[in-house]
Amino acid sequence: MSMHSTYDMLRHLADSWGLLAMLAVFLVLTAWPFRPGMRERNEEAATMIFKDENDG
């Protein structure tokens, strides 16, 4: 397989399915923290820097 045909194959893949795959990954990673049941864990992570080490 020559360099030119590899480039053409990868370009075709990116034009057809690559953008769709990247969009799907972006949407999943963006929505992941907002899934049900994660509010308590997210609030704990958000306020972690304000806790004293003796607070427990």
Backbone as ProteinMPNN parsed JSONL, in Angstrom:
{"seq_chain_A": "MSMHSTYDMLRHLADSWGLLAMLAVFLVLTAWPFRPGMRERNEEAATMIFKDENDG", "coords_chain_A": {"N_chain_A": [[0.85, -1.169, 0.0], [0.718, 2.059, -0.973], [1.903, 5.328, 0.047], [0.231, 7.331, -0.855], [-2.241, 6.054, -1.365], [-2.885, 5.188, 1.201], [-3.23, 7.608, 2.501], [-5.443, 8.562, 1.048], [-7.348, 6.63, 1.782], [-7.543, 7.04, 4.581], [-8.405, 9.676, 4.552], [-10.897, 9.44, 3.325], [-12.19, 7.854, 5.252], [-12.187, 9.634, 7.44], [-13.752, 11.684, 6.374], [-16.192, 10.396, 6.071], [-16.981, 8.701, 8.358], [-15.423, 9.425, 10.531], [-15.872, 12.029, 11.596], [-18.435, 11.712, 12.59], [-17.984, 9.74, 14.545], [-16.246, 11.14, 16.274], [-17.992, 13.14, 17.132], [-19.895, 11.607, 18.504], [-18.31, 10.57, 20.615], [-17.625, 12.976, 21.882], [-20.185, 13.87, 22.724], [-20.933, 11.835, 24.527], [-18.878, 12.025, 26.481], [-19.322, 14.61, 27.368], [-21.89, 14.474, 28.446], [-21.594, 12.613, 30.458], [-20.968, 13.403, 33.264], [-23.458, 14.326, 34.035], [-25.263, 12.319, 34.379], [-27.959, 10.416, 35.87], [-28.066, 10.246, 39.45], [-25.533, 11.142, 40.069], [-25.242, 13.562, 41.309], [-24.589, 13.991, 44.08], [-21.966, 13.015, 44.236], [-20.68, 14.699, 42.394], [-21.043, 17.204, 43.629], [-19.552, 16.803, 45.947], [-16.988, 16.523, 44.854], [-16.718, 19.076, 43.774], [-16.594, 20.713, 46.024], [-14.441, 19.839, 47.422], [-11.92, 21.101, 47.654], [-12.329, 23.025, 49.572], [-12.542, 21.845, 52.006], [-11.199, 21.227, 55.211], [-8.35, 19.378, 56.258], [-8.889, 18.138, 58.648], [-11.601, 17.906, 58.76], [-12.763, 15.543, 57.943]], "CA_chain_A": [[0.0, 0.0, 0.0], [1.568, 3.237, -1.066], [1.571, 6.436, 0.952], [-0.889, 8.074, -1.428], [-3.494, 5.325, -1.17], [-3.172, 5.208, 2.638], [-3.78, 8.938, 2.763], [-6.793, 8.617, 0.481], [-8.22, 5.793, 2.594], [-7.777, 7.732, 5.851], [-9.194, 10.876, 4.262], [-12.262, 8.989, 3.079], [-12.717, 7.434, 6.546], [-12.438, 10.833, 8.233], [-14.866, 12.409, 5.769], [-17.455, 9.687, 6.17], [-17.349, 8.21, 9.684], [-14.579, 9.993, 11.574], [-16.537, 13.154, 12.244], [-19.56, 11.162, 13.344], [-17.428, 9.07, 15.722], [-15.761, 12.164, 17.202], [-19.167, 13.78, 17.702], [-20.472, 10.676, 19.477], [-17.431, 10.55, 21.781], [-17.789, 14.266, 22.546], [-21.476, 13.916, 23.401], [-20.897, 10.912, 25.67], [-18.015, 12.573, 27.523], [-19.938, 15.824, 27.883], [-23.078, 14.124, 29.215], [-21.256, 11.645, 31.508], [-21.14, 13.891, 34.642], [-24.844, 14.71, 34.302], [-26.144, 11.154, 34.431], [-28.716, 10.346, 37.125], [-27.403, 9.692, 40.611], [-24.171, 11.634, 40.23], [-25.251, 14.895, 41.909], [-23.858, 14.002, 45.35], [-20.536, 12.829, 43.957], [-20.197, 15.911, 41.736], [-20.964, 18.272, 44.625], [-18.411, 16.488, 46.803], [-15.774, 16.848, 44.105], [-16.646, 20.522, 43.587], [-16.295, 21.398, 47.286], [-13.339, 19.139, 48.066], [-10.794, 21.977, 47.958], [-12.656, 23.882, 50.686], [-12.546, 21.074, 53.24], [-9.968, 21.155, 55.989], [-7.955, 17.973, 56.374], [-9.431, 17.61, 59.884], [-13.065, 17.827, 58.676], [-13.184, 14.152, 57.815]], "C_chain_A": [[0.899, 1.237, 0.0], [1.07, 4.332, -0.131], [0.343, 7.181, 0.439], [-2.215, 7.35, -1.189], [-3.873, 5.251, 0.313], [-3.794, 6.545, 3.015], [-5.213, 9.035, 2.248], [-7.783, 7.804, 1.301], [-8.553, 6.489, 3.917], [-8.616, 8.984, 5.655], [-10.661, 10.504, 4.043], [-12.926, 8.563, 4.396], [-13.071, 8.654, 7.397], [-13.636, 11.612, 7.685], [-16.193, 11.715, 6.017], [-17.847, 9.359, 7.607], [-16.56, 8.847, 10.812], [-15.247, 11.124, 12.33], [-17.707, 12.675, 13.088], [-19.072, 10.474, 14.624], [-16.927, 10.09, 16.742], [-16.918, 12.896, 17.866], [-19.803, 12.892, 18.769], [-19.629, 10.63, 20.753], [-17.575, 11.849, 22.564], [-19.096, 14.319, 23.329], [-21.504, 13.012, 24.629], [-20.063, 11.498, 26.799], [-18.588, 13.839, 28.133], [-21.12, 15.493, 28.786], [-22.765, 13.238, 30.42], [-21.433, 12.202, 32.923], [-22.585, 14.202, 35.011], [-25.795, 13.521, 34.365], [-26.819, 11.077, 35.802], [-27.896, 9.714, 38.255], [-26.006, 10.222, 40.869], [-24.105, 12.991, 40.928], [-24.405, 14.951, 43.18], [-22.355, 13.896, 45.116], [-19.938, 14.069, 43.296], [-20.073, 17.062, 42.725], [-19.796, 18.046, 45.585], [-17.102, 16.846, 46.114], [-15.602, 18.359, 43.956], [-16.24, 21.256, 44.857], [-15.104, 20.795, 48.023], [-12.207, 20.096, 48.464], [-11.065, 22.879, 49.152], [-12.681, 23.153, 52.031], [-11.183, 21.111, 53.9], [-9.617, 19.68, 56.125], [-8.487, 17.339, 57.653], [-10.944, 17.472, 59.863], [-13.554, 16.394, 58.543], [-13.808, 13.943, 56.54]], "O_chain_A": [[1.736, 1.412, 0.886], [-0.036, 4.263, 0.405], [-0.495, 7.614, 1.23], [-3.209, 7.988, -0.843], [-5.059, 5.251, 0.645], [-4.77, 6.597, 3.762], [-6.093, 9.537, 2.947], [-8.922, 8.225, 1.499], [-9.714, 6.522, 4.326], [-9.448, 9.314, 6.5], [-11.558, 11.191, 4.531], [-14.093, 8.876, 4.628], [-14.139, 8.696, 8.007], [-14.44, 12.138, 8.454], [-17.218, 12.381, 6.161], [-18.947, 9.711, 8.034], [-17.003, 8.806, 11.96], [-15.196, 11.175, 13.559], [-17.935, 13.186, 14.184], [-19.695, 10.619, 15.675], [-17.155, 9.93, 17.941], [-16.833, 13.24, 19.044], [-20.204, 13.381, 19.824], [-20.178, 10.65, 21.855], [-17.641, 11.821, 23.793], [-19.113, 14.765, 24.476], [-22.048, 13.395, 25.665], [-20.486, 11.474, 27.955], [-18.356, 14.111, 29.311], [-21.329, 16.168, 29.794], [-23.595, 13.123, 31.322], [-22.023, 11.503, 33.748], [-22.901, 14.33, 36.194], [-27.012, 13.707, 34.4], [-26.302, 11.614, 36.781], [-27.135, 8.772, 38.036], [-25.353, 9.782, 41.816], [-23.012, 13.522, 41.122], [-23.591, 15.86, 43.34], [-21.572, 14.614, 45.738], [-18.809, 14.45, 43.606], [-19.104, 17.82, 42.672], [-19.129, 18.999, 45.987], [-16.206, 17.415, 46.739], [-14.482, 18.868, 44.006], [-15.608, 22.311, 44.785], [-14.796, 21.209, 49.141], [-11.597, 19.912, 49.517], [-10.125, 23.452, 49.703], [-12.827, 23.786, 53.077], [-10.149, 21.037, 53.236], [-10.505, 18.827, 56.106], [-8.537, 16.112, 57.744], [-11.53, 16.98, 60.828], [-14.655, 16.072, 58.99], [-14.235, 12.828, 56.237]]}, "name": "protein", "num_of_chains": 1, "seq": "MSMHSTYDMLRHLADSWGLLAMLAVFLVLTAWPFRPGMRERNEEAATMIFKDENDG"}
